[in-house]
Amino acid sequence: MDKYLLLMGAFFLSYLVVISPESGMDLAKALDINASVFTYVLWVVILTFLVRLISSSPGIYVNISEGNVGVVSRFSRFSRTLSPGFNFIYPWERVRCLSIQCRAIELKFQAITLDQASVYFNCAILFSVVGTDKEMVRRAVYSFGTESEFELSVQRLLEDETRAYVATRRQADMIGISQDVVVKIKTNVEKNIEKWGYKVEDLRYANLHFDEVVTKSMARVVAAVNERDAAENEGQALLIRKIKSAEAEGEFVRIQAEAERTAWKLRGQGLSDFRKEVAKGIHVAVDEMTTAGLDPNFLLFFMYTETLKHIAENSNAGSTIFVDNNPSAPNTIMQQMSAFYEKKPIQKNGESRSG
């Protein structure tokens, strides 16, 4: 009502100033006001009425907020889009705002696996308008009657895609959804909402869980598997320890036998060297005795008496050695010992010859 009163007042004043200035002059004379001042005042009042009229009328201009785009309809048909900021429109045009910012929907739903286990999902989908060109804006605005209808369609579409995937997998496969599966579901959802003028910015699954009974049974299965693996590992460790112990023992026996063989070899070489040195010593002693004019057989007798002395000194107490005390015993012993060491001929083919 105020808008129409302002319009009528502006029209009347415009009539006095522009259409019929004589009537304005007569009114100025009647009010005893200077004509120029009266005309100036009328123009100021007219402009004030027009500003008030424009500011109070939504059909003249519109202010679009940042992050939105204005959708102009003319006689209930899509006409054009408006950028953020101050925009003039025709009185017969209507404007509605479409947000081009990212929006999110959080979903909670249930799905059934191939082995009839219930899986509960918490997921969030982030979406936005594809672009600000006229065709995409027109699709985003006029594909659905209300914003809630569009969000409901997105929810049902995402639930269907997720349930279709879960229905082909077993319970154990749902412990963790791989990123490849998320990308596949996101691509399928985006193909459907793109014809509505929207695109999927991101898709996240979180807090995936099962029924309490299923969770407890899975925990028991995991515990049993861990115990089995632990037992297998302990058995393998015990087997390895036994094998390594046997290998070490065999290596020790081999090394010990090698050491004993080397020791006996060294003992034999030592004994051989000892006998060689004894033989050399005897040879030297015989030469010296022969040079001195003594009978070399005395050397054998001395070795015999030294042997008896060594036995007497190193034998246990109570042992007795019987010695022939006949004066001719030394001579008999020397003859016997010289006969023992005398070289004898070797018999070959019925003939005898000295070796």
C-alpha positions in Angstrom: 0.0 0.0 0.0 2.8 2.4 0.8 4.4 1.6 -2.5 1.3 2.7 -4.4 1.0 5.9 -2.3 4.6 6.8 -3.1 4.0 6.1 -6.8 0.9 8.3 -6.8 2.7 11.1 -5.0 5.6 11.0 -7.4 3.2 11.0 -10.3 1.3 14.1 -9.0 4.5 16.0 -8.3 5.9 15.1 -11.8 2.6 16.4 -13.3 3.1 19.8 -11.5 6.7 20.1 -12.6 6.9 18.4 -16.0 3.5 18.0 -17.6 1.7 21.2 -16.4 4.2 23.7 -15.1 1.6 26.5 -15.2 -0.4 24.6 -12.5 2.8 24.5 -10.4 3.4 28.2 -10.8 -0.2 29.0 -9.8 0.2 26.8 -6.7 3.4 28.7 -5.9 1.7 32.0 -6.2 -1.1 30.8 -4.1 1.3 29.7 -1.4 3.4 32.9 -1.9 6.5 30.9 -2.6 9.2 31.8 -5.1 8.7 29.8 -8.3 12.4 28.6 -8.6 12.5 27.5 -5.0 9.1 25.8 -5.4 10.4 23.9 -8.5 13.6 22.9 -6.7 11.6 21.6 -3.7 9.3 19.6 -6.0 12.3 17.9 -7.7 13.8 17.0 -4.4 10.5 15.5 -3.2 10.1 13.6 -6.5 13.6 12.1 -6.3 13.0 11.2 -2.6 9.7 9.4 -3.6 11.5 7.5 -6.4 14.3 6.4 -4.1 11.9 5.2 -1.5 9.9 3.5 -4.2 12.9 1.7 -5.6 14.2 0.7 -2.2 10.8 -0.7 -1.1 10.2 -2.6 -4.3 11.7 -6.1 -4.7 11.0 -6.1 -8.4 13.5 -3.5 -9.2 16.9 -4.8 -7.9 18.3 -7.8 -6.1 21.5 -8.4 -4.1 23.2 -11.8 -4.6 25.5 -13.0 -1.8 29.0 -14.3 -2.4 29.1 -18.1 -3.0 25.6 -18.0 -4.7 24.3 -17.5 -8.1 21.0 -15.8 -8.9 18.5 -17.7 -11.1 16.1 -15.4 -12.9 12.7 -16.6 -14.1 10.5 -14.6 -16.4 6.8 -15.5 -16.4 7.7 -18.8 -14.6 10.3 -19.7 -17.3 14.1 -19.8 -16.8 15.6 -16.6 -18.3 19.2 -15.9 -17.1 21.6 -16.1 -14.2 22.9 -13.3 -12.0 26.4 -12.9 -10.5 27.1 -12.1 -6.8 26.5 -8.5 -6.0 24.0 -5.8 -6.8 21.8 -6.6 -9.9 18.8 -4.8 -11.5 15.9 -6.8 -12.7 12.6 -6.1 -14.3 9.5 -5.9 -12.2 8.0 -9.0 -13.8 11.1 -11.1 -13.1 11.6 -13.4 -10.1 14.9 -14.4 -8.6 15.9 -17.4 -6.5 19.4 -18.1 -5.1 21.4 -21.2 -5.8 24.4 -22.0 -3.6 27.5 -23.0 -5.5 29.4 -23.8 -2.3 30.3 -27.4 -1.2 27.6 -29.0 0.8 27.8 -32.2 2.9 25.3 -34.9 3.8 26.0 -37.4 6.6 24.4 -40.9 6.2 23.9 -43.8 8.5 22.5 -47.0 7.0 22.8 -50.8 7.1 23.8 -53.4 4.5 23.8 -57.2 4.3 26.8 -59.1 3.1 26.9 -62.2 1.0 27.0 -64.5 4.1 24.0 -62.6 5.6 25.9 -60.5 8.1 24.7 -57.0 9.0 27.2 -54.1 8.4 26.5 -50.6 9.7 27.9 -47.6 7.8 28.6 -44.0 8.7 29.6 -42.0 5.6 29.7 -38.4 4.4 29.3 -37.2 0.9 30.5 -33.8 -0.2 28.9 -32.3 -3.4 28.5 -29.0 -5.3 27.1 -27.6 -8.5 29.1 -28.6 -11.6 29.5 -25.0 -12.8 27.9 -21.6 -13.2 27.0 -21.9 -16.9 23.3 -21.5 -17.7 22.6 -25.2 -18.5 24.1 -26.6 -15.3 22.4 -24.0 -13.2 19.1 -24.7 -14.8 19.5 -28.4 -14.1 20.5 -27.8 -10.5 17.5 -25.6 -9.9 14.7 -27.3 -11.8 15.6 -31.0 -11.5 13.9 -31.2 -8.2 11.0 -29.3 -6.5 12.9 -28.7 -3.3 16.4 -29.0 -1.9 15.3 -31.7 0.5 14.1 -33.9 -2.4 17.5 -33.6 -4.1 19.3 -34.6 -0.8 16.9 -37.5 -0.3 17.7 -38.8 -3.8 21.4 -38.5 -3.2 21.1 -40.5 0.0 19.1 -43.3 -1.6 21.5 -43.4 -4.5 24.5 -43.7 -2.3 22.9 -46.3 -0.1 21.9 -48.4 -3.2 25.5 -48.3 -4.6 27.0 -49.3 -1.3 24.5 -52.1 -0.6 25.1 -53.4 -4.2 28.8 -53.7 -3.4 28.4 -55.2 0.1 26.0 -57.8 -1.2 28.8 -59.3 -3.3 31.3 -59.5 -0.4 31.6 -61.7 2.7 31.8 -60.4 6.2 35.5 -60.8 6.5 36.0 -58.7 3.3 34.3 -55.8 4.9 36.8 -55.2 7.7 38.3 -52.4 5.6 36.9 -50.8 2.4 39.8 -50.1 0.0 40.2 -46.7 -1.7 39.6 -48.4 -5.0 36.1 -49.4 -3.9 35.3 -45.9 -2.6 36.4 -44.4 -5.9 34.2 -46.9 -7.8 31.1 -46.0 -5.7 31.9 -42.3 -6.0 32.1 -42.6 -9.8 28.8 -44.4 -10.1 27.1 -41.8 -7.8 28.6 -38.9 -9.7 27.4 -40.3 -13.1 23.8 -40.2 -11.8 23.8 -36.8 -10.1 25.7 -35.1 -12.9 22.5 -35.0 -15.0 21.0 -33.1 -12.1 23.8 -30.4 -12.3 25.9 -31.6 -9.4 29.2 -33.4 -8.9 30.7 -35.4 -6.0 33.7 -33.6 -4.4 34.5 -36.3 -1.8 33.2 -39.5 -0.3 34.3 -40.9 3.1 33.3 -44.0 5.0 33.9 -44.1 8.8 33.0 -46.1 11.8 32.1 -49.3 10.0 30.9 -51.9 12.5 29.0 -55.1 12.9 26.5 -56.5 15.4 27.9 -57.1 18.9 27.6 -60.9 18.6 29.4 -60.8 15.3 32.1 -58.5 16.7 32.7 -60.9 19.6 32.9 -63.9 17.4 35.3 -62.2 15.1 37.4 -61.4 18.1 37.5 -65.0 19.2 38.4 -66.1 15.6 41.3 -63.6 15.6 42.4 -64.8 19.0 42.3 -68.4 17.8 44.3 -67.6 14.7 46.8 -65.7 16.7 47.2 -68.6 19.1 47.6 -71.0 16.2 50.2 -68.8 14.6 52.0 -68.4 17.9 52.1 -72.2 18.3 53.4 -72.7 14.8 56.1 -70.1 15.3 57.1 -71.7 18.6 57.3 -75.1 16.9 59.4 -73.7 14.1 61.6 -72.0 16.6 62.0 -75.2 18.6 62.8 -77.1 15.4 65.3 -74.6 14.3 67.0 -74.7 17.8 67.1 -78.5 17.6 68.6 -78.5 14.1 71.1 -75.8 15.0 72.1 -77.7 18.1 72.5 -81.0 16.2 74.5 -79.2 13.5 76.7 -77.6 16.2 77.2 -80.9 18.0 78.1 -82.6 14.8 80.5 -79.8 13.9 82.0 -80.1 17.4 82.5 -83.9 17.0 84.1 -83.4 13.6 86.4 -80.7 15.0 87.2 -82.9 18.0 88.0 -85.9 15.8 90.1 -83.7 13.6 91.9 -82.4 16.6 92.5 -85.9 18.0 93.7 -87.1 14.6 96.1 -84.2 14.4 97.2 -84.9 18.0 97.9 -88.5 17.3 99.7 -87.6 14.2 101.9 -85.2 16.1 102.4 -87.8 18.9 103.5 -90.4 16.2 105.8 -87.8 14.7 107.2 -87.0 18.1 107.7 -90.6 19.0 109.4 -91.2 15.6 111.7 -88.2 16.1 112.4 -89.5 19.6 113.4 -92.9 18.3 115.6 -91.3 15.7 117.3 -89.2 18.2 117.8 -92.3 20.5 119.2 -94.2 17.6 121.6 -91.4 16.8 122.6 -91.2 20.4 123.3 -94.9 20.6 125.2 -94.8 17.4 127.4 -92.0 18.7 127.9 -93.8 22.0 128.9 -97.1 20.3 131.4 -95.2 18.2 132.9 -93.6 21.2 133.0 -96.9 23.1 134.7 -98.6 20.2 137.2 -95.8 19.9 137.9 -96.2 23.6 138.5 -100.0 23.2 135.3 -101.0 25.1 132.8 -103.6 24.2 129.7 -101.9 22.8 127.5 -104.5 24.4 128.1 -102.8 27.7 125.7 -100.1 26.4 122.9 -102.6 26.2 123.6 -103.7 29.7 123.5 -100.1 30.9 120.2 -99.6 29.1 118.9 -102.7 30.8 119.9 -101.6 34.3 118.4 -98.1 33.6 115.1 -99.7 32.6 115.0 -101.7 35.9 115.8 -98.5 37.8 113.0 -96.6 36.1 110.5 -99.4 36.8 111.5 -99.5 40.4 111.2 -95.7 40.9 107.8 -95.4 39.1 106.0 -98.6 40.2 103.4 -98.8 43.0 104.5 -99.6 46.6 104.8 -103.3 47.3 106.0 -104.3 43.8 109.0 -106.7 43.7 111.5 -107.1 40.9 113.6 -110.3 40.9 117.1 -109.9 39.6 119.6 -112.7 38.9 122.5 -112.1 41.3 124.8 -114.7 39.8 128.2 -113.1 38.9 128.0 -114.4 35.4 124.5 -112.9 35.0 125.6 -109.7 33.4 127.6 -111.6 30.7 124.6 -113.8 30.0 122.3 -110.8 29.8 124.7 -109.0 27.3 124.9 -112.2 25.2 121.2 -112.5 25.1 120.6 -108.9 24.3 123.3 -108.8 21.6 121.7 -111.9 20.0 118.3 -110.1 20.1 119.7 -107.1 18.2 121.7 -109.2 15.8 120.7 -109.0 12.1 119.3 -112.3 10.8 119.2 -113.5 7.2 115.8 -113.2 5.3 114.4 -116.5 3.9 113.3 -116.2 0.3 112.6 -119.1 -2.2 114.4 -121.6 0.0 117.6 -119.6 0.1 119.0 -117.5 2.9 120.7 -114.1 2.5 121.5 -111.3 4.8 119.1 -108.4 4.8 
